[in-house]
Amino acid sequence: MLKVGLVGLGRMGKVYAELLMSKVKGVQLCAVCSINDDELAYAQEIGITETFSSIDDMLSSHPLDILWVVSSTQMHVDHIIAGLKAGCHVFSEKPLATTVEECLRVQNRDVRCRACVR
């Protein structure tokens, strides 16, 4: 069972959370992160008990296999890099970033997920 953490529970984040919990086999959505208290309350309502307002707290509290990034576009790059540094595979909602320079920040990071360095 792959352990998934999701960051961002806005409109699309809620869709992904519900899909991960009910339709995707072999994964467990075990933690979510949002800076919005209403979104964290929603996570509790759908049965996700591990909620965080800081991605760093979420990543340090759980050995996640996958980080699912559905946060606001301007935060994608920082969240992707945090997930990669934590050793996670990362899925990011589009767009990756809004500038080429921001995209290159991800490309130029010399980080690998735990599975890639075995």
Secondary structure, DSSP 8 states (H G I E B T S, - for coil): -EEEEEE--SHHHHHHHHHHHHT-TTEEEEEEE-S-HHHHHHHHHTT---EES-HHHHHHHS--SEEEE-S-GGGHHHHHHHHHHTT-EEEE-S-S-SSHHHHHHHHT-----GGGG-
